[in-house]
Amino acid sequence: MCSCVISFLSVSSPLICIQRGRRYVTRGDSKAIKQGFSYFLRPMGDTTPRDDDDDTEEFSHKISQYEDHVLRMTYKYFQDDLQLIVENLTPISLLSELNSRGVPDIEKYQDLENDRKTLARTLLQDLFTRGRNTVIGLWVSLYVLQKSHGSSGLDAVLEELRHRGDSLVEEILLDEGGHQLPLHLRDVQDIHKKHLHDKTERLLENKPPRCHQEEESFSLATRYVNLIIVSTDQFRKHSENELIEIGGRHEEFLKKTRNKLQNISPNKMFRWCHRSRLVPHMVMVSGVPGVGKTTLMQKFVYDWVRGDLYQRFSFVFFFKFREMNSLDEVSLETMILQQYPDLEKLIQVILEGPEKLLFIFDGLDESNHTMDFTSHDLCSNPRERRHCGQIVVSLVRKSLLNGCSVLMTSRPTKLASIDCDVFERIVEITGFFPEERRTYFENFFPDPDLAEKAFTYVKQNDTLYTFCYLPSYCWIICTVLSRSFQTTSSDQPVTLLPKTVTQLFAVFVANILANHSLDKSDAQKVLQSLGWMAEYGVMNHMIIFDDRDLGSFHVDNKSKLLSSFLMESEDPVSYSFLHLTVQEFFSALVHYTDYSPEKLQESLNKAKSYPDGRGEIFLRFLCGLSDGTTRSMLTGYLGSQATQASIDVITWLKNFILEEQRLRETKNNKQDLLRTLFYLHESRNKALVRESLQSYRRLGLSKVHMSALNCTVLAFILETCTNLEELDLSGCSLNPEGLERLAPSLLNLHNLRLDNNHLLHTSCTQLASVIRNNQSLRILDLSGNRLSGFGFTDLMAALSSPACRIEELQLEGDDLLVTSRIPLTFGIRNNQSLRRLVLSYNSHGHHGPYFSDLINALSSSASRIEILQLCDIQPGTSRTQLAGIRHNYFGKTLDLSTIRLSGRHFSDLMASLSSPSCRIRELRINPFGWSAKEKEEIRKLRTQKPFLKITEQHNP
C-alpha cells in the first residue's frame, strides 16, 4: 500500500506503532470535503488567472469558434453521454470548474450531491437553457477535468467534438433526414422498408417445429427493454463457461460501465470510435447466449425502418448466419436477392452507392462457413461467385463494396478464435441492469400486481435475481412464475416456486410437460432422446442441429412437445434449444430419465476434464438433480433408477472434493474451491456440505471476484458449516449487494477479513449487524475501504455495544476524515474488548483536534487498547499532542521503526519518553539520517531510563 513497512504483531505483543505514510484522500479533493461544499466556489468577479495550459486554451478557442447551431446540435447529440459523464464526476470538482468560468448559481446544486442522476439531469438542462457561453464553459470544464477524472466516455466525447466539429453536424442531419434519392429508388426503398417492417415489428417467442399451433408474438415497440452495451477492445480465450464468467463479471460492469467503460447506445454504433480514432464502418457486437444480440439487431432494423435511426443508410440488409449455412458458391447480388427479391430490377444501381448500404450479419458463432478475416483471397465484384464465407470476409475487408458498413454479432468464444483487428469498433452487450430487470417484468405481465409479485419473489431469491441480467433467463423465469402463481391461490403456501437454478429449469420443464396430453412414458422417451442429443452437443460444442442429428438420436421431429424446447429455422432446416442452458439442463436430466452407470461415469469424467469449462453448468445441474426435493418437481417423468443416479453423483462429488482438497495443498487454487462450493450449493445437501467441509477451519478466497451470486453460494455454506472460524475475502471486489447477502451468515466466525474491497460508508449498516450479531468475532479487518460517511457512525455504535467482543479492528486506509472523529472516539471510549486498533493512513495526523481526541479516548479508564498503529506524525502535530502519548500506556512498546523522525518532532518525542510518568517499556526507532544532536538525545534517554529497551532498526 505504501513504501513503508508495517509490523503486524499478534494481540499478545504490546505495541504502539506510529508511522508516517502517504496521505489518503477521497475521490475529488479532500480539502473541499473537509471544509465544506462551497470551499472551491469562487465568488463571481474573481479574475485570478488560472493555470490552464496551452492545450486547454487551444480547445477553448476551437469550441468558441463553433456557431450557435453547431453548439446546440452537438450538445443534444451528446446529451446521453453527458448525463453518464456528469453522474460519475465528483460534483465539487465539476461545479467549482463551472463557477470559475463564470457559471452562476452553482450553490443550488449542493442539495443534489447525494443524487448524482438528478443532479446531472438538472444541471445539464439548466446549462443548455442559459445559452452559448454557459455551454462553452461546460465543455472547457470537462476538458480540464479530463486530466484528473478521465474516463473512456469522457475521452471519446471530447475527442469526437474536437476532431470533427462542423462535419459532425452534417452527419447528425444525414442520420435524421437521409440521402436524397431519385424517385424510382425511393419507391423501391419504401417496398424494402415495408418488407423489413413486417419481419421485425413482432417479437416471436419461438416457432414450433413442423406443427400448426400459432406463434405467440408481441409488439417489439412495447416489449423491448433497453440493453446495456459497452465498449471493449479485446477477446481472450475463455477458460470457463461463458455464462458463469460473464455473470460473475456483471457486477463489475455495474461499477465500471457508467465510469471507466464507454457506454454505446445503438444510435452511436457508427459514431467516432476512441479506440480506432475514426468513424467505424465495421462493427462487431459480442454477447453471451441469450443476452439479446438477435433482438438488438431486430430492434436496430425496426428503428431504421421507422426513420428513427441511421437514415444515412438508404438500404439495410439483415442476414442470419444460420440461415446462410445452406449457401455454397454465391455472388453478393444473388445472396441479397434470395432474401430480398423485390430489389431485383435495381440491385445494380443500389450497389453502386456502397456508402449508403448497411449489411447486418447475426450469429457468427452459428455459421458453418469458414471465414478467415486475415485472408487475401478476396473478391471485388458483386456479381462474382465465391464461397459464402469469402463474400462476407470481402465485405468486412472492404475489397467488396468499399465504403459500405457491416454490423455483425457473435458469442465471445468465437471471437477469441479469430482476428478481430479488422473490426473498427467492438462492443459487448452486458444485459440488464437492475432497473431494466424490473422493466422486463412489468412488460411481461399484463397485470401490474402479478408483475410486482413475481419481481419481488425473484428479488428475494439471490440466485434467480443474479441471472436476470440475461433477457432469456428473464423470459424463462417469468414464464415459470406466471404459471406457478396462476396455479397457487393467494392464501395457499407456494411450494412449486424455484429456489435454485436447477429447480427453475425443473419447474420450467414440468410445467410444459403438464400442459401436454402425452402419456408420461411417451414424454419420458422424448426427454431421453432430446437429452442424449443435448449432451452430445454440450460435450462437442454443438448448438445447431439438423434432421440427421435428430435422426441419430431418435428424436421425433413431429412431436408437438418439441415445440416447447426447440426452435426451428428454415432454409436450411435447423434446430436449437431455446437457450444454451436449456440444452445443458437436458444433458444432465437424461442421466436421471435414462440411467446408465457407465454413461454417467463417462460423462462426469469428460465434463470435469474440459479446460474450457463447457461441462461446468452440466455438472451443476447433475448435482442439483441429486436433491430429492428438486427431483420431486419432475415426478412421473424420471427413470426408475433416478435415485441410484443421485447416489452415483453424490459419490462422485465426495471423491471430487477429496481430490480437490489434496490438490489445494500444493497449488491452492481458489477458483476450484469456489467451484466445489457451487456444486454443494446446488445439491442442497446440508449433510454432504458438513461432511465435506468438516476439516475446514478457514476459507480463503482472497482476490477471487465475489459476485452477488458467489456471495449467495458462500452464505449457504457458512450457514451450514458452523465449524468455520476464519473467512478471508480481501480484495474480492465485494459490493454492497454481495455483503448484504453474506451478512446474516457471518455469525460463527472468529476472524473476518474484508479489506481492500472499496466498500463505502453505505455498507457500514451490514458491517454493524455482523458485529452486533456475532459474539464470536475477535478480529475484523476493514482496511483499504472507504468507510468515511454517515454510515460510519452506525459501525462505531456497534463497536461500543455490550455485545461486541472484537479484540482487533483494522481500519487502515479507510479515508476516515475529520467528520469521522466523533464516532471513532466514541467507539474507542466505550468498547470493553478492543486490544489492537489500526488507524494508519487516514489523514488524521494533519488535524490537531483529531489526533488529540484519539489520544484522549485512549487515556479513558475504560480503554483496553494495547496496540495502536498510526502513521501520521506530521508538522501539524503539536508538542502537547505528542506528550499525551506518555500518559496512556503501561507496559507497551512504541514502534517508530518505519518513520524518519528528526528535528522538533524527535526532540518532543524524547521529552515525552524521558518523563517519569511515561510507562513505555520498549522503543523501536529508525536511526536513518540522524544528526549528532539526535544521537546524543538517544544516548541521554538510555542513561535516564536504563529499563527502557531501545532497538535501532534501519528502514531507509
Secondary structure in CASP SS format (residue, H / E / C, confidence):
PFRMAT SS
TARGET T0000
AUTHOR 0000-0000-0000
METHOD secondary structure of the structure
MODEL  1
M C 1.00
C C 1.00
S C 1.00
C C 1.00
V C 1.00
I C 1.00
S C 1.00
F C 1.00
L C 1.00
S C 1.00
V C 1.00
S C 1.00
S C 1.00
P C 1.00
L E 1.00
I E 1.00
C E 1.00
I E 1.00
Q C 1.00
R C 1.00
G C 1.00
R C 1.00
R C 1.00
Y C 1.00
V C 1.00
T C 1.00
R C 1.00
G C 1.00
D C 1.00
S H 1.00
K H 1.00
A H 1.00
I H 1.00
K H 1.00
Q H 1.00
G C 1.00
F C 1.00
S C 1.00
Y C 1.00
F C 1.00
L C 1.00
R C 1.00
P C 1.00
M C 1.00
G C 1.00
D C 1.00
T C 1.00
T C 1.00
P C 1.00
R C 1.00
D C 1.00
D C 1.00
D C 1.00
D H 1.00
D H 1.00
T H 1.00
E H 1.00
E H 1.00
F H 1.00
S H 1.00
H H 1.00
K H 1.00
I H 1.00
S H 1.00
Q C 1.00
Y C 1.00
E C 1.00
D H 1.00
H H 1.00
V H 1.00
L H 1.00
R H 1.00
M H 1.00
T H 1.00
Y H 1.00
K H 1.00
Y H 1.00
F C 1.00
Q H 1.00
D H 1.00
D H 1.00
L H 1.00
Q H 1.00
L H 1.00
I H 1.00
V H 1.00
E H 1.00
N H 1.00
L C 1.00
T C 1.00
P H 1.00
I H 1.00
S H 1.00
L H 1.00
L H 1.00
S H 1.00
E H 1.00
L H 1.00
N H 1.00
S H 1.00
R C 1.00
G C 1.00
V C 1.00
P C 1.00
D C 1.00
I H 1.00
E H 1.00
K H 1.00
Y H 1.00
Q H 1.00
D H 1.00
L H 1.00
E C 1.00
N C 1.00
D C 1.00
R H 1.00
K H 1.00
T H 1.00
L H 1.00
A H 1.00
R H 1.00
T H 1.00
L H 1.00
L H 1.00
Q H 1.00
D H 1.00
L H 1.00
F H 1.00
T H 1.00
R C 1.00
G C 1.00
R H 1.00
N H 1.00
T H 1.00
V H 1.00
I H 1.00
G H 1.00
L H 1.00
W H 1.00
V H 1.00
S H 1.00
L H 1.00
Y H 1.00
V H 1.00
L H 1.00
Q H 1.00
K H 1.00
S H 1.00
H H 1.00
G C 1.00
S C 1.00
S H 1.00
G H 1.00
L H 1.00
D H 1.00
A H 1.00
V H 1.00
L H 1.00
E H 1.00
E H 1.00
L H 1.00
R H 1.00
H H 1.00
R H 1.00
G C 1.00
D H 1.00
S H 1.00
L H 1.00
V H 1.00
E H 1.00
E H 1.00
I H 1.00
L H 1.00
L H 1.00
D H 1.00
E H 1.00
G H 1.00
G C 1.00
H C 1.00
Q C 1.00
L C 1.00
P C 1.00
L H 1.00
H H 1.00
L H 1.00
R H 1.00
D H 1.00
V H 1.00
Q H 1.00
D H 1.00
I H 1.00
H H 1.00
K H 1.00
K H 1.00
H H 1.00
L H 1.00
H H 1.00
D H 1.00
K H 1.00
T H 1.00
E C 1.00
R E 1.00
L E 1.00
L E 1.00
E C 1.00
N C 1.00
K C 1.00
P C 1.00
P C 1.00
R C 1.00
C C 1.00
H C 1.00
Q C 1.00
E C 1.00
E C 1.00
E C 1.00
S E 1.00
F E 1.00
S E 1.00
L H 1.00
A H 1.00
T H 1.00
R H 1.00
Y C 1.00
V C 1.00
N C 1.00
L C 1.00
I E 1.00
I E 1.00
V E 1.00
S E 1.00
T E 1.00
D C 1.00
Q C 1.00
F C 1.00
R C 1.00
K C 1.00
H C 1.00
S C 1.00
E C 1.00
N C 1.00
E H 1.00
L H 1.00
I H 1.00
E H 1.00
I H 1.00
G H 1.00
G H 1.00
R H 1.00
H H 1.00
E H 1.00
E H 1.00
F H 1.00
L H 1.00
K H 1.00
K H 1.00
T C 1.00
R C 1.00
N C 1.00
K C 1.00
L C 1.00
Q C 1.00
N E 1.00
I C 1.00
S C 1.00
P H 1.00
N H 1.00
K H 1.00
M C 1.00
F C 1.00
R C 1.00
W C 1.00
C E 1.00
H C 1.00
R C 1.00
S C 1.00
R C 1.00
L E 1.00
V C 1.00
P C 1.00
H C 1.00
M E 1.00
V E 1.00
M E 1.00
V E 1.00
S E 1.00
G C 1.00
V C 1.00
P C 1.00
G C 1.00
V C 1.00
G C 1.00
K H 1.00
T H 1.00
T H 1.00
L H 1.00
M H 1.00
Q H 1.00
K H 1.00
F H 1.00
V H 1.00
Y H 1.00
D H 1.00
W H 1.00
V H 1.00
R C 1.00
G C 1.00
D C 1.00
L C 1.00
Y C 1.00
Q C 1.00
R C 1.00
F C 1.00
S C 1.00
F E 1.00
V E 1.00
F E 1.00
F E 1.00
F E 1.00
K E 1.00
F H 1.00
R H 1.00
E H 1.00
M H 1.00
N C 1.00
S C 1.00
L C 1.00
D C 1.00
E E 1.00
V E 1.00
S C 1.00
L H 1.00
E H 1.00
T H 1.00
M H 1.00
I H 1.00
L H 1.00
Q H 1.00
Q H 1.00
Y C 1.00
P H 1.00
D H 1.00
L H 1.00
E H 1.00
K H 1.00
L H 1.00
I H 1.00
Q H 1.00
V H 1.00
I H 1.00
L H 1.00
E C 1.00
G C 1.00
P H 1.00
E H 1.00
K H 1.00
L E 1.00
L E 1.00
F E 1.00
I E 1.00
F E 1.00
D E 1.00
G C 1.00
L H 1.00
D H 1.00
E H 1.00
S C 1.00
N C 1.00
H C 1.00
T C 1.00
M C 1.00
D C 1.00
F C 1.00
T C 1.00
S C 1.00
H C 1.00
D C 1.00
L C 1.00
C C 1.00
S C 1.00
N C 1.00
P C 1.00
R C 1.00
E C 1.00
R C 1.00
R E 1.00
H E 1.00
C H 1.00
G H 1.00
Q H 1.00
I H 1.00
V H 1.00
V H 1.00
S H 1.00
L H 1.00
V H 1.00
R C 1.00
K C 1.00
S C 1.00
L C 1.00
L C 1.00
N C 1.00
G C 1.00
C C 1.00
S E 1.00
V E 1.00
L E 1.00
M E 1.00
T E 1.00
S E 1.00
R C 1.00
P H 1.00
T H 1.00
K H 1.00
L H 1.00
A C 1.00
S C 1.00
I C 1.00
D C 1.00
C H 1.00
D H 1.00
V H 1.00
F C 1.00
E C 1.00
R E 1.00
I E 1.00
V E 1.00
E E 1.00
I E 1.00
T E 1.00
G E 1.00
F C 1.00
F C 1.00
P H 1.00
E H 1.00
E H 1.00
R H 1.00
R H 1.00
T H 1.00
Y H 1.00
F H 1.00
E H 1.00
N H 1.00
F H 1.00
F C 1.00
P C 1.00
D C 1.00
P H 1.00
D H 1.00
L H 1.00
A H 1.00
E H 1.00
K H 1.00
A H 1.00
F H 1.00
T H 1.00
Y H 1.00
V H 1.00
K H 1.00
Q H 1.00
N C 1.00
D H 1.00
T H 1.00
L H 1.00
Y H 1.00
T H 1.00
F H 1.00
C C 1.00
Y C 1.00
L C 1.00
P H 1.00
S H 1.00
Y H 1.00
C H 1.00
W H 1.00
I H 1.00
I H 1.00
C H 1.00
T H 1.00
V H 1.00
L H 1.00
S H 1.00
R H 1.00
S H 1.00
F H 1.00
Q H 1.00
T C 1.00
T C 1.00
S C 1.00
S C 1.00
D C 1.00
Q C 1.00
P C 1.00
V C 1.00
T C 1.00
L C 1.00
L C 1.00
P C 1.00
K C 1.00
T C 1.00
V H 1.00
T H 1.00
Q H 1.00
L H 1.00
F H 1.00
A H 1.00
V H 1.00
F H 1.00
V H 1.00
A H 1.00
N H 1.00
I H 1.00
L H 1.00
A H 1.00
N C 1.00
H C 1.00
S C 1.00
L C 1.00
D C 1.00
K H 1.00
S H 1.00
D H 1.00
A H 1.00
Q H 1.00
K H 1.00
V H 1.00
L H 1.00
Q H 1.00
S H 1.00
L H 1.00
G H 1.00
W H 1.00
M H 1.00
A H 1.00
E H 1.00
Y H 1.00
G H 1.00
V H 1.00
M H 1.00
N C 1.00
H C 1.00
M C 1.00
I C 1.00
I C 1.00
F E 1.00
D C 1.00
D H 1.00
R H 1.00
D H 1.00
L H 1.00
G H 1.00
S H 1.00
F C 1.00
H C 1.00
V C 1.00
D C 1.00
N C 1.00
K C 1.00
S C 1.00
K H 1.00
L H 1.00
L H 1.00
S H 1.00
S H 1.00
F C 1.00
L E 1.00
M E 1.00
E E 1.00
S E 1.00
E C 1.00
D C 1.00
P C 1.00
V C 1.00
S E 1.00
Y E 1.00
S E 1.00
F E 1.00
L C 1.00
H C 1.00
L H 1.00
T H 1.00
V H 1.00
Q H 1.00
E H 1.00
F H 1.00
F H 1.00
S H 1.00
A H 1.00
L H 1.00
V H 1.00
H H 1.00
Y H 1.00
T H 1.00
D C 1.00
Y C 1.00
S C 1.00
P H 1.00
E H 1.00
K H 1.00
L H 1.00
Q H 1.00
E H 1.00
S H 1.00
L H 1.00
N H 1.00
K H 1.00
A H 1.00
K H 1.00
S H 1.00
Y C 1.00
P C 1.00
D C 1.00
G C 1.00
R C 1.00
G C 1.00
E H 1.00
I H 1.00
F H 1.00
L H 1.00
R H 1.00
F H 1.00
L H 1.00
C H 1.00
G H 1.00
L H 1.00
S C 1.00
D C 1.00
G H 1.00
T H 1.00
T H 1.00
R H 1.00
S H 1.00
M C 1.00
L C 1.00
T C 1.00
G C 1.00
Y C 1.00
L C 1.00
G C 1.00
S C 1.00
Q C 1.00
A H 1.00
T H 1.00
Q H 1.00
A H 1.00
S H 1.00
I H 1.00
D H 1.00
V H 1.00
I H 1.00
T H 1.00
W H 1.00
L H 1.00
K H 1.00
N H 1.00
F H 1.00
I H 1.00
L H 1.00
E H 1.00
E H 1.00
Q H 1.00
R H 1.00
L H 1.00
R H 1.00
E H 1.00
T H 1.00
K H 1.00
N C 1.00
N C 1.00
K H 1.00
Q H 1.00
D H 1.00
L H 1.00
L H 1.00
R H 1.00
T H 1.00
L H 1.00
F H 1.00
Y H 1.00
L H 1.00
H H 1.00
E H 1.00
S H 1.00
R C 1.00
N C 1.00
K H 1.00
A H 1.00
L H 1.00
V H 1.00
R H 1.00
E H 1.00
S H 1.00
L C 1.00
Q C 1.00
S C 1.00
Y C 1.00
R C 1.00
R E 1.00
L E 1.00
G E 1.00
L C 1.00
S C 1.00
K C 1.00
V C 1.00
H C 1.00
M C 1.00
S C 1.00
A H 1.00
L H 1.00
N H 1.00
C H 1.00
T H 1.00
V H 1.00
L H 1.00
A H 1.00
F H 1.00
I H 1.00
L H 1.00
E H 1.00
T H 1.00
C C 1.00
T C 1.00
N C 1.00
L C 1.00
E C 1.00
E E 1.00
L E 1.00
D E 1.00
L C 1.00
S C 1.00
G C 1.00
C C 1.00
S C 1.00
L C 1.00
N C 1.00
P H 1.00
E H 1.00
G H 1.00
L H 1.00
E H 1.00
R H 1.00
L H 1.00
A H 1.00
P H 1.00
S H 1.00
L C 1.00
L C 1.00
N C 1.00
L C 1.00
H C 1.00
N E 1.00
L E 1.00
R E 1.00
L C 1.00
D C 1.00
N C 1.00
N C 1.00
H C 1.00
L C 1.00
L E 1.00
H H 1.00
T H 1.00
S H 1.00
C H 1.00
T H 1.00
Q H 1.00
L H 1.00
A H 1.00
S H 1.00
V H 1.00
I H 1.00
R H 1.00
N H 1.00
N C 1.00
Q C 1.00
S C 1.00
L C 1.00
R C 1.00
I E 1.00
L E 1.00
D E 1.00
L C 1.00
S C 1.00
G C 1.00
N C 1.00
R E 1.00
L C 1.00
S C 1.00
G C 1.00
F C 1.00
G H 1.00
F H 1.00
T H 1.00
D H 1.00
L H 1.00
M H 1.00
A H 1.00
A H 1.00
L H 1.00
S C 1.00
S C 1.00
P C 1.00
A C 1.00
C C 1.00
R C 1.00
I C 1.00
E C 1.00
E E 1.00
L E 1.00
Q E 1.00
L C 1.00
E C 1.00
G C 1.00
D C 1.00
D C 1.00
L C 1.00
L C 1.00
V H 1.00
T H 1.00
S H 1.00
R H 1.00
I H 1.00
P H 1.00
L H 1.00
T H 1.00
F H 1.00
G H 1.00
I H 1.00
R H 1.00
N H 1.00
N C 1.00
Q C 1.00
S C 1.00
L C 1.00
R C 1.00
R E 1.00
L E 1.00
V E 1.00
L C 1.00
S C 1.00
Y C 1.00
N C 1.00
S C 1.00
H H 1.00
G H 1.00
H H 1.00
H C 1.00
G H 1.00
P H 1.00
Y H 1.00
F H 1.00
S H 1.00
D H 1.00
L H 1.00
I H 1.00
N H 1.00
A H 1.00
L H 1.00
S C 1.00
S C 1.00
S C 1.00
A C 1.00
S C 1.00
R C 1.00
I C 1.00
E C 1.00
I E 1.00
L E 1.00
Q E 1.00
L E 1.00
C C 1.00
D C 1.00
I C 1.00
Q C 1.00
P C 1.00
G C 1.00
T C 1.00
S C 1.00
R H 1.00
T H 1.00
Q H 1.00
L H 1.00
A H 1.00
G H 1.00
I H 1.00
R H 1.00
H H 1.00
N C 1.00
Y C 1.00
F E 1.00
G C 1.00
K C 1.00
T E 1.00
L E 1.00
D E 1.00
L E 1.00
S C 1.00
T C 1.00
I C 1.00
R C 1.00
L C 1.00
S C 1.00
G H 1.00
R H 1.00
H H 1.00
F H 1.00
S H 1.00
D H 1.00
L H 1.00
M H 1.00
A H 1.00
S H 1.00
L H 1.00
S H 1.00
S C 1.00
P C 1.00
S C 1.00
C C 1.00
R E 1.00
I C 1.00
R C 1.00
E E 1.00
L E 1.00
R E 1.00
I E 1.00
N C 1.00
P C 1.00
F C 1.00
G C 1.00
W C 1.00
S C 1.00
A H 1.00
K H 1.00
E H 1.00
K H 1.00
E H 1.00
E H 1.00
I H 1.00
R H 1.00
K H 1.00
L H 1.00
R H 1.00
T H 1.00
Q H 1.00
K C 1.00
P C 1.00
F C 1.00
L C 1.00
K E 1.00
I E 1.00
T E 1.00
E E 1.00
Q C 1.00
H C 1.00
N C 1.00
P C 1.00
END
